[in-house]
Amino acid sequence: MNAVPDDGQPGPKEALQPRYEWRLRELMAVRRNWYTTTKLGPELRKYGFDLDRSNIYRLVKAERPPKMPVELILALCKILSCRFEDLVVEIEPEPAAQEPAPSGPQPVVPDMPLLSADFFDAED
């Protein structure tokens, strides 16, 4: 049971959620010519982050990264010589698709009833 009626509008939590792209994999390839995750581990250890291979893989390959400390994001930016805006790119929401206007002839609907009111009473 909803305490607030659902009118189809996004709730306050949904409206505040910005859409973004996580670009770690692309930046690794472009900035450092790294196409695997193995070289990122030693670089992160220099900044005090000892992540295992599976965590590094999830960090790089994920569309949406897991929650992480700001210090880790700053370390990634320093390692890749980039800014936060390069690593996380905000995406504008796509406009809602509108239904195309029907083309061709439209049906004609009469303004008055097709049958008279006494049509069914005329069985006499």
C-alpha positions, 0 to 999 in steps of 0.5 A: 500500500502506498502512502502517497498516490502514484501519479506516474511522476518520478519520486523525489529520489528518482528525480535527484539521481543523475545519469552518468557514464563510468569511463575508467576503462576508456581512460586506461586505454587512452591515457596509459595504453592499458588494455588489461586490469593487471597494471592498475593494481600496483599503481593503486598500491602506491596510493595505499589501496590494496585491492585484489584482482576481482575488485579491480576487474569489477571497478574497471569493467562495471557500467556503474562502479560500486560505492567507493571512497573519494580518495580512491577516485582521486587516486584514479584521477592522479594515476590516469592524469585526468579530472573527475569530469573525465572519469565520470561523465554526466548524461542528459536524460533522453526526452520521452518518445512521443507517439507519432501522429496517425496518418491517413484518413481519420474515422468520422464519428457522428455527433448524434446517436445512430438509433433513435431512442424508441428503436427497441420499443417498436416491436408492436 
